[in-house]
Amino acid sequence: MAPPSSSSSTDEFGMQTLTLTLIPGLPNDLGALILAFVPYSHQSRLKSICKSWRRFFSSRALISLRQTYVVPPQLLCIFRQDPSISSPYLFDPRNQSWCPLPPMPCNPHVYGLSNFISVSVGPHLYVLGGSLFDTRSFPLDRPSPSSSAYRFDFSTFTWDSLSPMITARGSFACAAAPEWGKIVVAGGGSRHAMFGAAGSRMSSVEMYDIVKDEWVALDGLPRFRAGCVGFFMGTEFWVMGGYGESRTVSGVFPVDEYYKDAVAMELKNGGKWRELGDMWEDGGRRKLGKIVVVEDVYWDASPGIFMLDRSEIFRYDRSCNRWEKETSMPRKASDDGSVGFVGIDGELHLFILVNSSEPAEGRRSRSHNKRSATLLIQIYDPRKRSWRSVMAKPPFHQPIDFRTAVMSTIRL
């Protein structure tokens, strides 16, 4: 066999031809295709095998190959807290493996970022907005909304700063339309996770063009709305739930007035909002629970919309604008609020932090219990209407608070 040529060229995958053999006895294009089927969570460990593998698993061509020839599973990115001071983690549910990501670029004047949104488009992860504290503002303990936008490129494993949003916002509705190269954000305010109420509300809506790196203002929401959820239903952008005006109890304690309705905007027909009305009757529930949109649940390939309300899961029926009970969690959490709820590969995943040992006395024992905490993942298949569960060992030194943690999925 002739030694590999030292000259460089570009192969059919758009990758500079390697000067070292990937798999002995095979052409490099075939070797690259075989290695592209290695799960993303295992690739970092294989870089140490040889120089050619390190170069290949660090190349941009790898992501392109996987998107062209492989149907990659969805991975879960978990932001436990401010991503500029705490590294987010990528979790592979199939292989039960974790991969730390580098922290987001840090601004020395701001801290405590929360209530931001993370969405993915292709091999990129976007972190938008949020609320934070700014050392340049007064008073120091008053949170401010953020307009910043960052993108993490898995091809280069680096963060990039993008054009900021037109309006700073946190706790807002957001959804991506990868086929259009757009991201839409709506509503929001300045509320911080540290505070139970208060903060500003807004109705502004804007759309981000991924190719042009620019934001364009759209028709605003019919009324102020923060703490809401957004998703695409075909060509319509939907916004559900959230809160608007607040009232005070005894003239002192602010209490949110939660919405029971939803609104939708047809982006291809002038971008005007239509109101869908209340989704439940008075006394049905106080507010909307955690929402997850699962693609291709029905035979007509329309997405299924599910809500976690305490230990019960409801499915949204578009025909009657109502929530119907779907199922109940097999194992309830001790704290109903601290349950992670996300859709991965067409299934609902519910994350509950549990301890593998009984509480013991003393500081040393309590510290040990924290380290021995595990994640119980209860998985529901809406097509088969069946449950299964697995246990995972998180790499974190501190427990995850799913009431404030931000989670998003990405295919790699």
C-alpha positions in Angstrom: 0.0 0.0 0.0 1.4 3.4 -1.0 2.0 5.9 1.8 -0.5 8.7 2.0 0.3 11.8 0.1 1.5 14.8 2.0 -0.3 17.2 -0.4 -3.6 18.7 0.7 -6.8 18.9 -1.2 -10.6 19.1 -0.5 -12.6 15.9 -0.7 -16.3 15.3 -1.4 -17.2 16.1 2.2 -15.7 19.6 2.0 -12.9 18.5 4.3 -9.2 19.0 3.7 -7.8 15.6 2.9 -5.9 14.2 5.8 -2.3 13.4 5.3 -2.6 10.6 7.8 -4.7 7.4 7.4 -7.9 7.3 9.5 -8.5 3.5 9.3 -5.7 1.4 7.8 -6.7 -0.4 4.6 -9.6 1.9 3.9 -9.8 5.2 1.9 -10.0 8.2 4.1 -13.5 9.2 2.8 -14.9 5.8 3.8 -13.0 5.9 7.2 -14.4 9.3 7.9 -18.0 8.1 7.1 -17.5 5.2 9.5 -16.1 7.4 12.3 -19.0 9.8 11.8 -21.3 7.2 13.3 -19.5 7.4 16.6 -21.9 9.1 19.1 -20.9 12.7 19.9 -20.5 11.9 23.6 -17.7 9.4 22.9 -15.7 11.5 20.4 -13.7 13.5 22.9 -12.2 10.3 24.3 -11.3 8.9 20.9 -9.2 12.0 20.0 -6.3 10.5 22.0 -6.1 7.4 19.8 -3.9 8.9 17.1 -3.2 12.2 15.3 -5.5 11.5 12.4 -8.4 10.8 14.7 -7.7 13.9 16.8 -7.7 16.0 13.7 -10.8 14.4 12.3 -12.9 14.7 15.5 -11.9 18.3 15.8 -12.8 19.2 12.2 -15.8 21.0 10.8 -16.4 18.2 8.4 -17.5 15.9 11.2 -20.7 17.8 11.9 -21.4 18.1 8.2 -21.0 14.3 7.7 -23.2 13.5 10.7 -26.0 15.9 9.5 -25.8 14.4 5.9 -25.5 10.7 6.6 -26.4 10.1 10.2 -29.7 10.6 12.1 -28.1 11.9 15.3 -30.0 11.6 18.5 -31.0 14.7 20.5 -28.7 15.7 23.2 -29.7 17.8 26.2 -27.9 20.9 27.2 -28.3 21.9 30.9 -27.6 25.4 32.2 -27.6 25.0 36.0 -27.1 28.7 36.6 -25.3 31.8 35.1 -23.4 30.2 32.1 -20.6 32.8 32.3 -19.5 31.5 35.7 -20.8 27.9 35.6 -20.1 25.6 32.7 -23.2 24.2 31.0 -23.2 20.4 30.4 -24.2 18.3 27.4 -26.0 15.1 28.4 -26.4 12.1 26.1 -29.5 10.1 27.4 -28.8 7.1 25.2 -25.2 6.6 26.4 -25.6 8.1 29.9 -22.6 10.4 29.3 -21.9 14.0 30.2 -19.7 16.6 28.4 -18.8 20.0 29.9 -19.0 23.0 27.6 -16.8 26.1 28.1 -18.4 29.0 30.0 -20.0 31.8 28.1 -18.0 35.0 27.6 -18.0 37.0 30.9 -18.9 40.6 31.3 -17.1 42.0 34.4 -20.0 44.5 35.1 -22.9 42.0 35.2 -23.7 38.9 37.2 -26.4 36.5 38.2 -27.9 35.9 34.7 -31.2 34.0 34.9 -34.5 33.6 33.0 -32.6 33.5 29.7 -33.6 31.2 26.8 -31.5 28.6 24.9 -32.5 27.3 21.5 -30.6 25.3 18.9 -30.4 25.6 15.1 -28.2 23.1 13.3 -24.8 22.7 15.1 -25.3 26.0 17.0 -26.7 26.7 20.4 -28.1 30.1 21.1 -28.4 31.9 24.5 -30.6 34.9 24.4 -31.5 37.6 26.9 -32.3 37.0 30.5 -32.3 39.1 33.6 -29.2 40.1 35.7 -27.6 42.5 38.1 -25.5 45.3 36.7 -22.8 46.9 38.9 -23.2 50.2 36.9 -26.8 50.6 37.7 -28.5 52.0 40.9 -29.8 50.5 43.1 -27.5 47.5 42.9 -30.2 45.0 44.0 -32.6 45.9 41.2 -32.5 43.3 38.3 -32.2 44.5 34.8 -33.2 42.8 31.5 -30.5 41.7 29.1 -30.4 42.1 25.3 -27.3 40.1 24.7 -27.2 37.1 22.3 -24.5 34.5 22.2 -24.0 31.4 19.9 -22.0 28.3 20.7 -20.5 26.6 17.6 -19.9 22.9 18.2 -17.7 22.8 15.1 -15.1 25.1 16.7 -16.2 24.5 20.4 -16.3 28.3 20.9 -18.7 31.1 21.8 -19.5 34.0 19.6 -21.2 37.3 20.5 -24.1 38.2 18.2 -26.0 41.4 17.5 -28.1 42.2 20.6 -31.8 42.1 20.6 -33.7 45.4 19.9 -35.4 45.2 23.3 -33.8 43.7 26.5 -35.9 41.0 28.0 -36.0 38.0 30.3 -38.7 35.3 30.9 -39.9 35.5 27.3 -41.4 33.2 24.7 -39.0 32.0 22.1 -38.9 29.4 19.3 -36.6 28.7 16.3 -37.6 27.9 12.7 -34.5 26.2 11.3 -36.0 25.8 7.8 -36.3 29.6 7.6 -33.2 30.4 9.5 -35.2 32.5 12.0 -35.6 32.8 15.7 -38.6 34.7 17.2 -38.9 36.2 20.7 -42.0 37.7 22.3 -42.9 39.4 25.5 -40.8 39.1 28.7 -39.6 41.5 31.3 -37.0 42.2 33.9 -37.9 39.7 36.6 -35.0 37.8 38.2 -35.2 34.2 39.5 -34.2 35.5 42.9 -37.6 37.4 43.2 -41.0 35.8 43.4 -42.8 38.8 41.8 -42.3 42.4 40.6 -40.3 43.4 37.5 -41.4 44.9 34.2 -43.5 43.4 31.5 -43.6 44.0 27.8 -45.4 43.1 24.6 -42.7 43.7 21.9 -41.9 40.9 19.4 -38.8 40.6 17.2 -37.3 38.1 14.8 -33.6 37.2 14.4 -32.1 36.4 10.9 -29.4 33.8 11.5 -27.6 34.5 8.2 -27.7 38.3 8.4 -27.1 38.5 12.2 -29.8 41.1 12.6 -33.0 41.6 14.5 -36.3 42.9 13.0 -39.3 44.2 15.0 -42.6 42.5 14.4 -46.2 43.3 15.4 -46.4 43.4 19.2 -48.5 41.0 21.4 -52.1 42.1 22.0 -51.1 42.9 25.7 -48.1 42.7 28.1 -47.0 39.1 28.7 -44.0 37.7 30.6 -43.2 34.2 31.8 -44.8 32.8 28.7 -43.8 29.9 26.4 -43.4 30.0 22.6 -43.4 27.4 19.9 -44.1 26.9 16.2 -47.2 25.2 14.9 -46.7 24.9 11.2 -46.1 28.4 10.0 -47.7 30.0 13.1 -45.8 31.2 16.1 -47.8 30.5 19.3 -47.4 32.2 22.7 -49.2 30.6 25.7 -49.7 31.5 29.3 -47.6 33.9 31.3 -48.6 36.8 33.4 -49.4 40.5 32.8 -50.5 43.0 35.3 -50.1 42.3 39.0 -52.2 43.2 42.0 -51.1 43.6 45.6 -52.3 41.8 48.8 -52.9 44.2 51.7 -51.4 46.9 49.5 -47.9 45.4 50.0 -47.3 41.9 48.5 -47.4 41.8 44.7 -49.3 38.9 43.1 -49.2 38.0 39.4 -52.4 37.8 37.3 -51.8 34.8 35.1 -53.3 34.4 31.7 -55.4 31.4 30.6 -55.3 32.1 26.9 -53.0 31.8 23.9 -52.3 33.9 20.9 -50.8 32.9 17.5 -49.1 34.8 14.7 -49.1 33.7 11.0 -45.6 34.8 9.9 -46.3 34.3 6.2 -49.5 36.3 6.2 -48.7 39.7 7.4 -47.7 38.7 10.9 -50.9 39.6 12.7 -51.9 38.1 16.0 -55.1 36.1 16.5 -56.4 35.3 20.0 -57.4 31.8 20.8 -59.3 32.3 24.1 -59.0 30.8 27.5 -57.7 27.2 27.7 -59.6 26.3 30.9 -62.5 27.5 32.9 -62.4 29.6 36.1 -61.2 27.5 39.0 -59.5 24.9 36.6 -56.0 25.9 37.5 -54.1 29.0 38.6 -51.5 29.1 35.8 -50.0 27.1 33.0 -47.5 24.4 33.9 -44.2 23.5 32.2 -44.8 23.0 28.5 -43.0 20.7 26.1 -43.6 20.4 22.3 -42.9 17.0 20.8 -42.6 16.7 17.0 -44.5 14.1 14.9 -46.6 12.7 17.7 -49.7 12.3 15.6 -50.1 10.4 12.3 -50.5 13.7 10.4 -46.9 14.7 11.6 -48.3 17.7 13.7 -46.5 18.3 17.0 -48.0 17.3 20.3 -48.1 19.9 23.1 -47.8 18.6 26.6 -48.0 20.3 30.0 -46.7 19.1 33.4 -49.0 20.2 36.2 -47.8 18.9 39.5 -47.5 15.1 38.9 -49.9 14.9 36.0 -49.3 15.4 32.3 -51.9 17.0 30.0 -52.1 17.1 26.2 -53.4 20.1 24.4 -56.4 19.6 22.1 -56.4 22.2 19.4 -59.9 21.4 18.2 -61.5 22.5 21.5 -58.6 24.7 22.9 -58.6 22.6 26.1 -56.1 20.5 28.1 -56.9 16.8 28.4 -55.2 14.5 31.0 -52.7 12.2 29.3 -51.1 10.3 32.2 -49.5 10.6 35.7 -45.9 10.3 36.8 -45.1 6.8 38.1 -43.0 8.3 40.9 -43.9 11.7 42.2 -41.3 14.3 43.3 -41.1 15.5 46.8 -41.1 19.0 45.4 -43.5 19.4 42.5 -41.6 22.5 41.2 -38.2 20.9 41.0 -38.9 18.5 38.1 -37.1 18.9 34.8 -39.5 18.5 31.8 -38.2 18.2 28.3 -38.9 16.4 25.0 -36.1 14.3 23.5 -36.5 12.2 20.3 -40.3 12.2 20.5 -40.5 11.2 24.2 -41.2 13.2 27.4 -38.3 13.1 29.8 -38.9 14.0 33.5 -35.8 14.6 35.7 -36.0 14.2 39.4 -33.0 14.6 41.7 -32.9 11.7 44.3 -30.4 10.6 46.9 -29.0 7.2 46.8 -28.6 6.9 50.5 -30.7 7.8 53.5 -30.0 11.2 55.3 -27.3 10.8 58.0 -26.2 13.0 60.8 -23.2 15.3 60.7 -21.7 17.7 58.1 -19.6 15.0 56.5 -22.6 12.7 55.9 -24.6 15.5 54.4 -21.8 16.4 52.1 -21.6 12.7 51.1 -25.3 12.6 50.3 -25.0 15.6 48.0 -22.2 13.8 46.0 -24.2 10.6 45.9 -27.3 12.3 44.5 -28.5 10.7 41.2 -31.0 11.7 38.5 -34.1 9.6 38.1 -35.3 10.0 34.5 -38.9 8.9 33.9 -39.6 8.6 30.2 -43.0 8.6 28.6 -43.7 7.6 25.0 -46.8 9.4 23.9 -47.3 7.1 20.9 -47.2 3.9 22.9 -48.6 5.6 26.0 -46.0 3.7 28.1 -43.4 4.6 30.8 -39.9 3.5 31.5 -37.2 4.9 33.8 -33.4 5.0 34.0 -30.9 6.4 36.5 -28.1 8.8 35.7 -25.2 10.1 37.7 -24.6 13.8 37.2 -21.1 15.2 37.3 -22.2 18.3 39.3 -20.8 19.2 42.7 -24.1 20.9 43.7 -27.7 19.6 43.0 -29.6 20.9 40.1 -32.6 23.2 40.8 -34.9 22.5 37.9 -37.1 25.5 38.9 -34.4 27.8 37.6 -32.2 25.6 35.4 -32.5 26.2 31.6 -32.6 23.2 29.3 -32.6 22.8 25.5 -32.0 20.0 23.0 -29.6 19.8 20.0 -28.8 17.2 17.4 -25.1 16.5 16.9 
